[in-house]
């Protein structure tokens, strides 16, 4: 399944997961209930997954902006050796 979120929505989800993870950590420290610890770990896992994807998308958009992304189909497929360029004489 694929979700498309704006950067503001991503930041909101990350903040909510961070707050939820902190709450579960506090609850686990008070109760020592393994379910609270599992919920805390799940929140952290989700946070890491979403954060990682947002960083990857940002890096890809920067790479595309500076020309490091996919090359158009009309680019030469063989390397060009600058020392073998033709010379013109009069």
C-alpha positions as CSV (number, residue, x, y, z in Angstrom):
1,X,0.0,0.0,0.0
2,X,1.3,3.4,-0.8
3,X,0.4,6.7,0.9
4,X,1.1,10.1,-0.4
5,X,1.4,12.8,2.2
6,X,2.5,16.4,2.1
7,X,5.6,17.4,4.1
8,X,3.3,19.1,6.7
9,X,1.3,15.9,7.1
10,X,4.5,13.8,7.5
11,X,5.7,16.2,10.2
12,X,2.3,15.9,12.0
13,X,2.4,12.1,11.9
14,X,6.0,12.1,13.1
15,X,5.2,14.4,16.0
16,X,2.1,12.3,17.0
17,X,4.2,9.1,16.9
18,X,6.9,10.7,18.9
19,X,4.5,11.9,21.6
20,X,2.7,8.5,21.6
21,X,6.1,6.7,22.0
22,X,7.0,9.0,24.9
23,X,3.6,8.4,26.6
24,X,4.1,4.6,26.2
25,X,7.6,4.8,27.6
26,X,6.3,6.7,30.7
27,X,3.5,4.1,31.1
28,X,6.0,1.3,30.8
29,X,8.3,2.8,33.4
30,X,5.3,3.0,35.8
31,X,3.7,-0.3,35.1
32,X,6.4,-2.6,33.7
33,X,3.7,-4.0,31.4
34,X,5.3,-5.7,28.4
35,X,2.4,-4.5,26.2
36,X,3.4,-0.9,27.0
37,X,6.9,-1.7,26.0
38,X,5.7,-3.3,22.8
39,X,3.6,-0.3,21.9
40,X,6.5,2.0,22.6
41,X,8.7,-0.1,20.2
42,X,6.0,-0.1,17.6
43,X,5.7,3.7,17.7
44,X,9.4,4.0,17.3
45,X,9.5,1.5,14.4
46,X,6.7,3.5,12.6
47,X,8.5,6.8,13.2
48,X,11.7,5.4,11.8
49,X,10.0,4.0,8.7
50,X,8.1,7.2,7.9
51,X,11.1,9.4,8.7
52,X,13.4,7.2,6.5
53,X,11.0,7.4,3.5
54,X,10.7,11.2,3.9
55,X,14.5,11.6,3.9
56,X,14.8,9.3,0.9
57,X,12.1,11.3,-1.1
58,X,13.8,14.6,-0.2
59,X,17.2,13.2,-1.3
60,X,15.7,12.0,-4.6
61,X,14.1,15.3,-5.3
62,X,17.4,17.1,-4.7
63,X,19.2,14.7,-6.9
64,X,16.7,15.2,-9.7
65,X,17.0,19.0,-9.3
66,X,20.7,18.9,-9.7
67,X,20.6,16.4,-12.6
68,X,21.7,13.2,-10.7
69,X,18.3,11.5,-11.2
70,X,17.2,9.4,-14.2
71,X,18.7,10.5,-17.5
72,X,16.5,11.2,-20.4
73,X,16.3,8.6,-23.2
74,X,18.1,10.9,-25.7
75,X,21.4,10.8,-23.8
76,X,24.4,9.0,-25.4
77,X,24.8,5.5,-24.2
78,X,28.5,5.2,-24.9
79,X,31.1,7.4,-23.1
80,X,32.7,10.2,-25.2
81,X,36.4,10.4,-25.1
82,X,37.3,14.2,-25.4
83,X,40.7,13.3,-26.9
84,X,39.1,11.7,-30.0
85,X,36.8,14.6,-30.9
86,X,37.1,15.5,-34.6
87,X,39.2,18.5,-35.5
88,X,38.4,20.9,-38.4
89,X,41.0,22.2,-40.7
90,X,40.7,25.0,-43.3
